[in-house]
């Protein structure tokens, strides 16, 4: 077999190609990988990459995300992740273009990224989102402990995430088993 035939994997499922970056990040290697000319990847960029992979491995009900419709990714105007999430704008995920929106109502979003600025409003936002197919991603322990679908955490200088299965079911979302296996906890 020639060497070029070994390198190409035309039959390899698309999820396997996307899984490697997520595996590296989940293992904490994203912050440890360095080349002589490169700086470590900033934490907010790694978290934005996690959000991208969460989107990639989430399935929305057809009535919530029609074929070809854009995926609305929402974050507050003061979110520390806003600039890094901006790099996800116009990327494609499973035939849907990601569109970043600032400061919009949670029900108008497919993905809502929460941070420390959302802590005081979280209980009200959570009530407003009841039953809505919105993937909530908390970049703040206080919000994540109280019903966000996914909570990001920094654990010994590594980024990890926890999944709240009850919140996932309440939002009528389906997270890939591949993603759930990488979670620090899924309860």
C-alpha positions as CSV (number, residue, x, y, z in Angstrom):
1,X,0.0,0.0,0.0
2,X,1.4,3.4,-0.9
3,X,2.0,5.9,1.9
4,X,-0.5,8.4,0.5
5,X,-3.2,5.8,0.6
6,X,-2.5,5.1,4.3
7,X,-2.9,8.8,5.2
8,X,-6.2,9.4,3.6
9,X,-9.3,8.0,5.2
10,X,-12.2,8.7,2.8
11,X,-14.5,6.4,4.7
12,X,-13.8,7.9,8.1
13,X,-16.9,9.5,9.5
14,X,-16.9,13.3,9.9
15,X,-17.4,13.1,13.7
16,X,-14.0,11.3,14.0
17,X,-12.2,14.1,12.3
18,X,-13.8,16.6,14.6
19,X,-13.3,14.5,17.7
20,X,-9.5,14.9,17.8
21,X,-9.4,18.6,18.8
22,X,-12.0,17.9,21.5
23,X,-10.0,14.9,22.8
24,X,-6.9,17.1,23.0
25,X,-8.7,19.8,24.8
26,X,-10.5,17.4,27.2
27,X,-7.1,15.9,28.0
28,X,-5.7,19.3,28.8
29,X,-3.2,19.1,26.0
30,X,-4.5,22.2,24.3
31,X,-2.9,24.4,26.9
32,X,0.3,22.2,27.1
33,X,1.0,21.9,23.4
34,X,3.7,24.4,22.3
35,X,6.0,24.7,19.4
36,X,9.2,26.7,19.6
37,X,7.6,29.6,17.7
38,X,4.1,29.4,19.1
39,X,2.6,30.7,22.3
40,X,0.2,28.7,24.4
41,X,-3.4,29.0,23.2
42,X,-5.3,31.6,25.4
43,X,-7.9,30.1,27.7
44,X,-10.8,32.0,26.1
45,X,-9.9,30.6,22.6
46,X,-9.8,27.1,24.0
47,X,-13.2,27.6,25.7
48,X,-14.6,28.9,22.4
49,X,-13.3,25.8,20.7
50,X,-15.1,23.7,23.3
51,X,-18.3,25.6,22.5
52,X,-17.8,24.9,18.8
53,X,-17.5,21.2,19.6
54,X,-20.5,21.3,21.9
55,X,-22.5,22.7,18.9
56,X,-21.0,20.0,16.6
57,X,-22.1,17.2,18.9
58,X,-25.6,18.5,19.8
59,X,-28.7,17.6,18.0
60,X,-31.7,20.0,18.2
61,X,-35.3,19.0,17.5
62,X,-36.2,19.7,13.8
63,X,-38.9,22.2,14.9
64,X,-36.2,24.2,16.8
65,X,-33.5,24.1,14.1
66,X,-34.8,23.6,10.6
67,X,-32.5,22.3,7.8
68,X,-30.1,25.0,6.7
69,X,-31.2,27.5,9.3
70,X,-28.4,29.4,11.1
71,X,-27.4,28.4,14.6
72,X,-27.7,31.5,16.8
73,X,-24.9,31.6,19.3
74,X,-25.6,34.2,22.0
75,X,-23.4,35.8,24.6
76,X,-23.7,38.9,26.7
77,X,-21.9,42.1,25.5
78,X,-19.6,42.0,28.6
79,X,-18.8,38.3,28.2
80,X,-15.0,37.6,28.4
81,X,-15.5,34.9,25.7
82,X,-17.2,37.3,23.2
83,X,-14.1,38.0,21.1
84,X,-13.1,34.4,21.0
85,X,-16.7,33.3,20.1
86,X,-16.6,35.9,17.3
87,X,-14.1,33.7,15.5
88,X,-16.9,31.0,15.3
89,X,-19.1,33.4,13.3
90,X,-19.9,32.1,9.8
91,X,-18.4,28.6,10.5
92,X,-20.5,25.7,9.3
93,X,-21.7,22.9,11.5
94,X,-23.8,20.1,9.9
95,X,-25.1,22.4,7.2
96,X,-25.9,25.3,9.6
97,X,-23.9,28.5,9.7
98,X,-23.1,29.8,13.2
99,X,-24.2,33.4,13.8
100,X,-23.0,35.2,16.9
101,X,-25.5,37.6,18.6
102,X,-24.9,39.8,21.6
103,X,-27.3,40.4,24.4
104,X,-30.5,38.8,23.0
105,X,-33.2,36.9,24.8
106,X,-32.3,33.3,25.5
107,X,-35.3,32.0,23.6
108,X,-34.0,33.6,20.4
109,X,-30.8,31.5,20.7
110,X,-29.8,27.9,20.0
111,X,-26.7,28.3,22.2
112,X,-26.6,30.6,25.1
113,X,-23.1,31.2,26.8
114,X,-23.4,32.3,30.4
115,X,-20.8,33.9,32.5
116,X,-20.4,35.7,35.9
117,X,-22.4,38.7,34.5
118,X,-25.4,36.4,34.1
119,X,-25.3,35.0,37.7
120,X,-27.9,37.5,39.1
121,X,-30.3,36.9,36.2
122,X,-29.8,33.2,35.8
123,X,-32.8,32.0,37.8
124,X,-35.1,34.3,35.8
125,X,-33.4,33.3,32.5
126,X,-33.8,29.7,33.4
127,X,-37.5,30.1,34.0
128,X,-37.8,31.9,30.6
129,X,-36.0,29.1,28.9
130,X,-38.1,26.3,30.4
131,X,-38.8,23.8,27.7
132,X,-36.9,25.8,25.0
133,X,-34.4,23.9,22.9
134,X,-31.5,26.0,23.9
135,X,-28.0,24.6,24.7
136,X,-26.9,26.6,27.8
137,X,-23.1,26.6,28.4
138,X,-22.0,28.1,31.7
139,X,-18.5,29.6,31.9
140,X,-19.2,30.3,35.5
141,X,-19.5,27.8,38.4
142,X,-22.5,29.6,40.0
143,X,-24.6,29.4,36.8
144,X,-23.4,25.9,35.9
145,X,-24.4,24.5,39.2
146,X,-27.9,25.6,38.8
147,X,-29.2,23.9,35.6
148,X,-27.1,24.9,32.6
149,X,-26.8,22.0,30.2
150,X,-23.0,22.2,30.1
151,X,-20.7,23.8,32.7
152,X,-17.1,24.6,31.8
153,X,-14.5,24.4,34.5
154,X,-10.8,24.9,34.9
155,X,-9.4,21.9,36.8
156,X,-5.7,21.9,37.5
157,X,-5.0,24.3,34.6
158,X,-7.1,22.1,32.3
159,X,-10.5,22.9,30.9
160,X,-13.1,20.3,31.7
161,X,-16.9,20.2,31.4
162,X,-19.8,18.7,33.2
163,X,-23.2,17.9,31.7
164,X,-26.5,18.2,33.5
165,X,-28.6,15.4,31.8
166,X,-31.9,16.6,33.4
167,X,-31.3,20.1,31.9
168,X,-30.4,18.5,28.6
169,X,-33.6,16.5,28.5
170,X,-35.7,19.5,29.6
171,X,-34.2,21.4,26.7
172,X,-35.1,18.6,24.3
173,X,-31.5,18.3,23.1
174,X,-29.5,15.2,22.3
175,X,-25.8,15.3,23.1
176,X,-23.7,12.7,21.3
177,X,-22.5,9.8,23.5
178,X,-19.0,10.6,22.2
179,X,-19.3,14.0,23.9
180,X,-20.8,12.6,27.1
181,X,-17.9,10.2,27.4
182,X,-15.4,13.1,27.5
183,X,-17.3,15.0,30.2
184,X,-15.8,15.1,33.7
185,X,-19.3,14.2,34.9
186,X,-22.7,13.6,33.2
187,X,-25.5,13.4,35.8
